[in-house]
């Protein structure tokens, strides 16, 4: 019973902890990266790059092979002892151990090794870029959920205010100060605010679903997020987009992927050109055999023949490519075209990267102006709303005017919140372009 009680206590504690835990932005990004299928796919691709690299190393090492064969000869055959032909059935068994090493092949194997090493580096940068994109997508979904949570709070606040105003108007109608049209208008306003609250909750639910999708989080499990700390200072960037770009192209993964791709294709082109040169190889090995007649005559033992028939050889070979159905020249020309394609893609990547940086800096600086304007607008609307509420209670304005004022205040608060969260998102993106990763590796 004690063990059962302890297990139940642990399970209850874990359940309570999972319900009370609030996920921070960093925790969401780390979870998303760890459980992303895209990351797993890239890691598998990097494993292939590593195996290709090991294979390229092996091409520079001697190859060692061994073989053995056994044969039965019926009728006329060559006697391995006397090197004459006989008509006696015989059995023979041979053993070979041999090795070969390419001494020169136009530097093809060396360039292939360098190419595979560059491919490994490219895979590393591709993995970093994949992780960064996953983190940014999770961040976008996270801030979207934060925005929708605040919209729900604003909708709840607006509903509470409209409910209080409705009760006030109903009381004033009982006292004869207000009439039925005002009560009907306030009732309609409360109904509209109730609908808006329901709508905002549905949008929030969809936002959580999107966040779970980006994190690859179990859909059937619920979780809460913790509001990120607001930035102490909301200010514009002092650096130009071009300055950030000149630094970013030396360390951002997407720029490094494009650069290493060009270098890998150039090395592949050099390796293909090496196939047009003659190749020189050295070979050597050991060989021996065992044989006997099948007519029952005496023969030397296996150990004796194995030792005394042992032979050694060494040789060199020169291979000169003359015509191979255009395969080598076609490979070289394909390699040259792939270099051009990679260089073009690099230029396009850098051009897109500069455009993204320029847009991110412009968006962040623009959000600064929007935020402070929205903040002033909210403050002014709050003052106006308080004045209108007092005027309404004194019968100086209608319920429609009060409803309009309340909607303007809600919209101002939503715009202030939206501009603040957009600034935070763009600020994080600009910091990323400056070399601060979303998640520390």
ABEGO torsion letter per residue (X at the ends): XAAAAAAAAAAAAAAAAAAABBBBAAAAAAAAAAABAAAAAAAAAAAAAAAAAAAAAAAABBBBBBBBBBBBBBEBBBBAAAGBBBABBBBBBBBBBBBBBBABAGGAAAAAAAAAAAAAAAAAAAAAAAAAAAAAAAAAAAAAAAAAAAAAAAAAAAAAAAAAAAAAAAAAAAAGABBAAAAAAAAAAAAAAAAAAAAAAAAAAAAAAAAAAAAGBBAABBBBBBBBBBBABBBBBABBAAAAAAAAAAABAAAAAAAAAAAAAAAAAAAAAAAABBBBBBBBBBBBBBBBBAAGBBBBBAAAAAAAABBBBBBBBBBBBABAGGAAAAAAAAAAAAAAAAAAAAAAAAAAAAAAAAAAAAAAAAAAAAAAAAAAAAAAAAAAAAAAAAAAAAGABBAAAAAAAAAAAAAAAAAAAAAAAAAAAAAAAAAAAAGBBABBX
